[in-house]
Amino acid sequence: MRTNKRPTMRVNSIRKEAIKKKVAVYVKSLQEHADIENVVTLTTGIINKNANTEFSHTEVVNRRSSPVQVRVVVFSWNNQNSPVVLSSVAQTIAANSFRSFNTNISAVNFHYEVVILLSSVTNVVANHFGLNSVGGVPTSPQEGDTVLFKELVHIV
């Protein structure tokens, strides 16, 4: 019996170089914001934004007995070739407390990403929600814009 094999796609050298440049821009952008020692980097991945979503809302709880350093960076992927940093906010979260980070993403047409840089993930939990707003105040989570801690991807 003959098996159906899909042909492998070949990527020419020009395309490979273009991809390398895009990745380099993204990595450089992350490195500029990685001012945390022993940083652990988590990402939501690129989120296809719900049309009603106006705010990126990230919550981080620190269940440790010591503080944790956190930086939340929100990228717009309106231009698929080069992401744009919409916000980059750093805070130290005290032991047994939580903080939320909001970024207005109403100017994002289709895609955005949230990157969370942490000094430790031991006893630290982060979740992300896309929110609509009423009178400019973030309110309700929007379908499709929720990324829970277990779904965040560790970037090496």
Backbone as CSV, one residue per row, in Angstrom:
resi,resn,N_x,N_y,N_z,CA_x,CA_y,CA_z,C_x,C_y,C_z
1,MET,0.827,-1.170,0.000,0.000,0.000,0.000,0.878,1.244,0.000
2,ARG,0.517,2.183,-0.785,1.284,3.411,-0.932,0.772,4.474,0.033
3,THR,1.687,5.139,0.730,1.277,6.207,1.644,1.354,7.538,0.933
4,ASN,0.460,8.411,1.309,0.470,9.752,0.727,1.477,10.602,1.483
5,LYS,2.430,11.111,0.779,3.428,11.987,1.385,3.217,13.399,0.867
6,ARG,3.281,14.329,1.795,3.185,15.724,1.379,4.573,16.204,0.979
7,PRO,4.653,16.981,-0.074,5.970,17.507,-0.468,6.454,18.522,0.572
8,THR,7.739,18.476,0.855,8.300,19.434,1.801,8.434,20.785,1.111
9,MET,8.136,21.819,1.892,8.248,23.165,1.336,9.686,23.626,1.468
10,ARG,10.179,24.197,0.431,11.531,24.751,0.455,11.442,26.250,0.621
11,VAL,12.271,26.747,1.494,12.319,28.183,1.723,13.625,28.682,1.128
12,ASN,13.512,29.606,0.181,14.738,30.081,-0.458,15.553,30.948,0.494
13,SER,16.794,31.174,0.145,17.716,31.880,1.046,17.281,33.318,1.315
14,ILE,16.646,33.971,0.352,16.176,35.346,0.565,15.082,35.357,1.624
15,ARG,14.184,34.409,1.539,13.090,34.297,2.527,13.661,33.988,3.912
16,LYS,14.653,33.099,3.986,15.283,32.768,5.264,15.902,34.005,5.898
17,GLU,16.575,34.817,5.113,17.199,36.037,5.632,16.150,37.018,6.136
18,ALA,15.035,37.139,5.423,13.957,38.038,5.851,13.395,37.581,7.190
19,ILE,13.220,36.272,7.360,12.708,35.725,8.614,13.697,35.991,9.739
20,LYS,14.996,35.790,9.480,16.027,36.045,10.494,15.995,37.497,10.957
21,LYS,15.810,38.437,10.012,15.769,39.856,10.363,14.564,40.168,11.238
22,LYS,13.400,39.584,10.921,12.192,39.805,11.720,12.397,39.288,13.137
23,VAL,12.952,38.110,13.253,13.197,37.518,14.566,14.202,38.366,15.336
24,ALA,15.236,38.858,14.669,16.256,39.673,15.324,15.657,40.956,15.890
25,VAL,14.747,41.597,15.154,14.096,42.816,15.621,13.276,42.519,16.874
26,TYR,12.550,41.419,16.863,11.710,41.022,17.988,12.562,40.712,19.222
27,VAL,13.607,39.920,19.039,14.488,39.547,20.142,15.173,40.787,20.708
28,LYS,15.632,41.685,19.852,16.279,42.918,20.318,15.308,43.743,21.147
29,SER,14.069,43.819,20.692,13.055,44.563,21.423,12.834,43.964,22.810
30,LEU,12.782,42.644,22.905,12.613,41.984,24.200,13.817,42.230,25.105
31,GLN,15.021,42.158,24.535,16.232,42.347,25.329,16.305,43.747,25.925
32,GLU,15.777,44.732,25.202,15.782,46.100,25.717,14.931,46.228,26.973
33,HIS,13.958,45.336,27.120,13.052,45.409,28.262,13.400,44.402,29.350
34,ALA,14.368,43.557,29.099,14.709,42.491,30.053,15.736,42.970,31.067
35,ASP,15.334,43.920,31.905,16.242,44.469,32.907,16.091,43.766,34.256
36,ILE,15.626,42.539,34.221,15.411,41.753,35.429,16.478,40.664,35.480
37,GLU,17.099,40.504,36.646,18.100,39.446,36.790,17.427,38.079,36.740
38,ASN,18.126,37.105,36.145,17.618,35.732,36.044,16.203,35.695,35.474
39,VAL,15.983,36.451,34.429,14.650,36.633,33.875,14.064,35.337,33.298
40,VAL,12.778,35.143,33.567,11.994,34.082,32.951,10.994,34.806,32.045
41,THR,10.944,34.444,30.789,10.100,35.143,29.826,8.955,34.256,29.380
42,LEU,7.739,34.755,29.554,6.537,34.038,29.153,5.788,34.877,28.116
43,THR,5.123,34.234,27.169,4.343,34.956,26.168,2.965,34.343,25.991
44,THR,2.027,35.204,25.644,0.692,34.739,25.294,0.694,34.144,23.903
45,GLY,1.744,34.434,23.140,1.713,34.165,21.711,0.920,35.292,21.076
46,ILE,0.809,35.274,19.787,0.073,36.339,19.106,-1.417,36.042,19.227
47,ILE,-2.149,37.021,19.729,-3.587,36.890,19.954,-4.335,37.584,18.832
48,ASN,-5.287,36.880,18.243,-6.168,37.476,17.247,-7.230,38.248,18.028
49,LYS,-7.125,39.558,18.024,-7.927,40.422,18.884,-9.409,40.386,18.532
50,ASN,-10.234,40.207,19.564,-11.680,40.325,19.425,-11.985,41.782,19.064
51,ALA,-12.938,42.003,18.180,-13.264,43.365,17.739,-13.686,44.278,18.890
52,ASN,-14.238,43.716,19.960,-14.692,44.518,21.101,-13.608,44.790,22.135
53,THR,-12.440,44.178,21.970,-11.374,44.332,22.959,-10.706,45.695,22.820
54,GLU,-10.608,46.403,23.947,-9.964,47.715,23.951,-8.758,47.786,24.884
55,PHE,-8.685,46.839,25.837,-7.585,46.851,26.791,-6.963,45.469,26.926
56,SER,-5.645,45.468,27.049,-4.900,44.279,27.441,-4.805,44.353,28.959
57,HIS,-5.228,43.290,29.639,-5.257,43.290,31.104,-4.527,42.045,31.598
58,THR,-3.399,42.242,32.264,-2.598,41.136,32.775,-2.557,41.217,34.293
59,GLU,-2.823,40.092,34.928,-2.808,40.021,36.385,-1.697,39.084,36.827
60,VAL,-0.905,39.522,37.812,0.191,38.711,38.336,0.043,38.653,39.848
61,VAL,-0.001,37.426,40.391,-0.080,37.250,41.840,1.217,36.612,42.316
62,ASN,1.757,37.151,43.393,2.994,36.657,43.982,2.651,35.962,45.297
63,ARG,2.707,34.645,45.312,2.421,33.855,46.523,3.698,33.510,47.292
64,ARG,4.795,34.113,46.884,6.089,33.864,47.523,6.185,34.612,48.850
65,SER,7.191,34.271,49.629,7.451,34.996,50.879,8.429,36.147,50.646
66,SER,8.811,36.357,49.386,9.707,37.456,49.031,9.173,38.151,47.771
67,PRO,9.623,39.386,47.520,9.134,40.123,46.347,9.581,39.472,45.039
68,VAL,8.882,39.805,43.974,9.238,39.345,42.631,9.204,40.557,41.696
69,GLN,10.174,40.619,40.790,10.208,41.688,39.794,9.439,41.236,38.561
70,VAL,8.618,42.136,38.029,7.792,41.815,36.874,7.857,42.948,35.869
71,ARG,7.918,42.597,34.598,7.771,43.577,33.519,6.782,42.985,32.528
72,VAL,5.774,43.770,32.154,4.784,43.343,31.162,4.959,44.225,29.935
73,VAL,5.213,43.585,28.797,5.422,44.289,27.534,4.302,43.870,26.583
74,VAL,3.617,44.857,25.999,2.542,44.579,25.052,2.998,45.034,23.670
75,PHE,2.904,44.117,22.703,3.300,44.376,21.323,2.079,44.437,20.427
76,SER,2.077,45.372,19.490,1.094,45.376,18.401,1.725,44.644,17.227
77,TRP,0.983,43.719,16.645,1.436,43.020,15.448,0.605,43.461,14.248
78,ASN,0.206,44.757,14.213,-0.513,45.280,13.040,0.316,45.081,11.784
79,ASN,1.615,45.361,11.908,2.540,45.114,10.807,3.197,43.767,11.089
80,GLN,2.875,42.774,10.301,3.364,41.417,10.551,4.873,41.303,10.470
81,ASN,5.536,42.275,9.852,6.981,42.205,9.681,7.765,42.815,10.834
82,SER,7.125,43.667,11.612,7.863,44.260,12.731,6.889,44.680,13.826
83,PRO,6.952,44.002,14.964,6.062,44.350,16.069,6.438,45.702,16.674
84,VAL,5.457,46.372,17.226,5.664,47.675,17.847,5.315,47.556,19.323
85,VAL,6.183,48.067,20.185,5.928,48.043,21.623,4.885,49.117,21.951
86,LEU,3.758,48.680,22.504,2.713,49.616,22.924,2.931,50.084,24.357
87,SER,3.423,49.181,25.194,3.715,49.561,26.583,4.724,48.592,27.174
88,SER,5.440,49.092,28.150,6.401,48.281,28.883,6.415,48.818,30.312
89,VAL,5.830,48.041,31.224,5.680,48.505,32.603,6.345,47.513,33.547
90,ALA,7.198,48.036,34.430,7.878,47.196,35.412,7.407,47.553,36.812
91,GLN,7.275,46.520,37.637,6.920,46.721,39.036,7.542,45.614,39.861
92,THR,7.788,45.919,41.121,8.157,44.892,42.080,6.886,44.569,42.850
93,ILE,6.527,43.289,42.848,5.318,42.868,43.543,5.728,42.265,44.884
94,ALA,5.220,42.843,45.940,5.553,42.387,47.290,5.057,40.969,47.524
95,ALA,5.597,40.340,48.543,5.176,38.984,48.915,3.678,38.955,49.191
96,ASN,3.039,37.880,48.768,1.608,37.660,49.002,0.726,38.825,48.566
97,SER,0.980,39.330,47.368,0.137,40.399,46.827,0.007,40.241,45.316
98,PHE,-0.814,41.091,44.706,-1.006,40.989,43.262,-1.087,42.368,42.640
99,ARG,-0.772,42.432,41.343,-0.851,43.666,40.571,-1.511,43.350,39.231
100,SER,-2.145,44.376,38.680,-2.683,44.229,37.329,-2.057,45.309,36.442
101,PHE,-1.939,44.987,35.171,-1.302,45.849,34.186,-2.293,46.037,33.037
102,ASN,-2.674,47.285,32.749,-3.601,47.577,31.657,-2.917,48.383,30.570
103,THR,-3.202,48.031,29.329,-2.698,48.779,28.179,-3.844,48.974,27.205
104,ASN,-4.035,50.209,26.755,-5.053,50.486,25.749,-4.567,49.933,24.410
105,ILE,-5.323,48.999,23.848,-4.946,48.395,22.560,-6.016,48.650,21.497
106,SER,-6.810,49.699,21.692,-7.886,49.987,20.744,-7.344,50.310,19.346
107,ALA,-6.085,50.778,19.244,-5.496,51.080,17.939,-4.988,49.830,17.217
108,VAL,-4.951,48.695,17.918,-4.512,47.441,17.294,-5.653,46.901,16.452
109,ASN,-5.363,46.638,15.178,-6.418,46.159,14.277,-6.748,44.687,14.486
110,PHE,-5.732,43.834,14.475,-6.007,42.402,14.479,-5.214,41.585,15.483
111,HIS,-3.930,41.871,15.652,-3.080,40.984,16.444,-2.246,41.742,17.464
112,TYR,-2.116,41.139,18.648,-1.236,41.681,19.671,-0.644,40.526,20.468
113,GLU,0.353,40.850,21.269,1.028,39.844,22.085,1.402,40.480,23.417
114,VAL,1.342,39.679,24.471,1.773,40.131,25.790,2.938,39.250,26.221
115,VAL,4.040,39.888,26.595,5.214,39.180,27.092,5.391,39.572,28.555
116,ILE,5.540,38.559,29.406,5.687,38.782,30.842,7.077,38.315,31.246
117,LEU,7.875,39.246,31.772,9.220,38.939,32.240,9.178,38.895,33.761
118,LEU,9.644,37.794,34.341,9.573,37.585,35.785,10.943,37.218,36.349
119,SER,11.221,37.634,37.587,12.470,37.229,38.226,12.356,35.807,38.769
120,SER,11.131,35.294,38.915,10.906,33.919,39.355,9.491,33.520,38.992
121,VAL,9.289,32.242,38.673,7.929,31.746,38.435,7.478,30.813,39.554
122,THR,8.355,30.591,40.522,7.989,29.762,41.668,6.970,30.507,42.513
123,ASN,5.795,29.935,42.649,4.693,30.531,43.410,4.247,31.888,42.866
124,VAL,4.384,32.069,41.554,3.905,33.273,40.877,2.975,32.811,39.756
125,VAL,1.809,33.446,39.647,0.843,33.078,38.622,0.445,34.337,37.855
126,ALA,0.422,34.231,36.523,0.009,35.345,35.675,-1.098,34.872,34.736
127,ASN,-2.074,35.725,34.516,-3.150,35.458,33.565,-3.380,36.712,32.744
128,HIS,-3.847,36.530,31.508,-4.112,37.671,30.632,-5.546,37.626,30.127
129,PHE,-6.156,38.811,30.062,-7.516,38.949,29.536,-7.567,40.167,28.626
130,GLY,-8.306,40.061,27.546,-8.627,41.224,26.732,-9.957,41.747,27.238
131,LEU,-10.039,43.054,27.502,-11.258,43.636,28.073,-11.877,44.669,27.148
132,ASN,-13.198,44.781,27.184,-13.840,45.916,26.542,-13.848,47.045,27.564
133,SER,-14.497,48.154,27.243,-14.548,49.236,28.224,-15.881,49.953,28.132
134,VAL,-16.222,50.599,29.236,-17.393,51.455,29.295,-16.897,52.800,29.790
135,GLY,-17.022,53.812,28.950,-16.537,55.142,29.316,-15.042,55.193,29.540
136,GLY,-14.289,54.347,28.824,-12.839,54.324,28.951,-12.321,53.516,30.125
137,VAL,-13.230,52.870,30.870,-12.841,52.057,32.019,-12.938,50.580,31.629
138,PRO,-11.833,49.818,31.751,-11.866,48.396,31.403,-12.927,47.660,32.220
139,THR,-13.690,46.777,31.536,-14.762,46.078,32.248,-14.725,44.573,32.053
140,SER,-15.298,44.048,30.984,-15.550,42.613,30.848,-14.556,41.907,29.933
141,PRO,-14.124,40.684,30.339,-13.264,39.876,29.455,-13.985,39.555,28.147
142,GLN,-13.220,39.561,27.063,-13.773,39.296,25.742,-13.401,37.902,25.268
143,GLU,-14.328,37.255,24.620,-14.118,35.896,24.130,-12.920,35.849,23.185
144,GLY,-12.041,34.881,23.422,-10.882,34.681,22.560,-9.627,35.409,23.000
145,ASP,-9.732,36.327,23.952,-8.575,37.104,24.388,-8.049,36.671,25.749
146,THR,-8.457,35.512,26.232,-8.024,35.047,27.542,-6.902,34.020,27.386
147,VAL,-5.796,34.241,28.095,-4.685,33.295,28.115,-4.330,33.078,29.582
148,LEU,-4.601,31.882,30.062,-4.331,31.555,31.453,-2.891,31.094,31.640
149,PHE,-2.430,31.099,32.870,-1.030,30.796,33.185,-0.549,29.497,32.543
150,LYS,-1.351,28.458,32.633,-0.934,27.159,32.073,-0.806,27.200,30.548
151,GLU,-1.359,28.231,29.905,-1.281,28.361,28.447,-0.154,29.280,27.984
152,LEU,0.462,30.004,28.916,1.577,30.866,28.539,2.758,30.032,28.085
153,VAL,3.491,30.522,27.121,4.628,29.790,26.559,5.927,30.399,27.068
154,HIS,6.817,29.559,27.542,8.135,29.985,28.032,9.042,30.232,26.833
155,ILE,9.613,31.439,26.761,10.555,31.770,25.698,11.960,31.614,26.254
156,VAL,12.791,30.870,25.562,14.170,30.654,26.013,15.044,31.758,25.470
